[in-house]
Amino acid sequence: MSQHLFKGKHFESEIIMLCIRWYLKYPLSYRMLVEMMQERGLNLTHTTIMRWVHQYSPIISEKIRKHLQPTNDSWRMDETYLKIKGKNAYLYRAVDSQRKTIDFFVSDHRDKDAAKNFFKKALKARHNQQPRVITTDKYAATEIAIYEMIYSGIISVKTILRKVKYLNNIIEQDHRFIKRKIKPMLGFDSFETAEKTICGIEVMHMIRKGQIEEIQSALAEVEFINKIMGISA
């Protein structure tokens, strides 16, 4: 597995994963990581690390999602903005009442269709269940999307839509970790790189929040990620 995923790379798989984990987990720039690696006797370029992040983040996310603990049926959903090619784009996110991440979705529009795409993605994820209640911030397009999905049978008719802004403080506070990481990036060059990078950031945030039972320490995190990526201890 490791030989396949890291075939042709000029650096050891452990070094590659170290750079990726640190970049996704902490508010570091690519150039900061270059300097940190130089102190360890490794000469890297920021573009090399960037390519690693774009290549491996979706793989890490896919493999880790299989180990996520189940979320509960009380969803808190909201969207925040980010920059792609200098223009506003939107990051749809939801957590449950215990702050566990339900899912995320990057969209270039903030509208009914974007909200629907978010819910479809979240409902397909194996760690989620049909929501008993969905709390939103009263944004009209999101409300319409939910009602239409209830009507079409994608969301259960028993689901309650709760339009209480202050109850969404949980998700608004949860945005802060993601924004703290995204802000130093000063935007993304493309929609594709935004999706690839954010999926890695989100999954590292899930680990930080204890959504994987096997990971109870920083060392356990390293060992777990290396294991699912096929890197021998």
Secondary structure, DSSP 8 states (H G I E B T S, - for coil): -HHHHTTT-SS-HHHHHHHHHHHHHSS--HHHHHHHHHTTT----HHHHHHHHHHHHHHHHHHHHTT-----SEEEEEEEEEEETTEEEEEEEEEETT--EEEEEEESS-SHHHHHHHHHHHHHSTT----SEEEE---HHHHHHHHHHHHHTSS-TT-EEEE-GGGGHHHHHHHHHHHHHHGGGTSBS-HHHHHHHHHHHHHHHHHHTT-STT--SHHHHHHHHHHHTT---
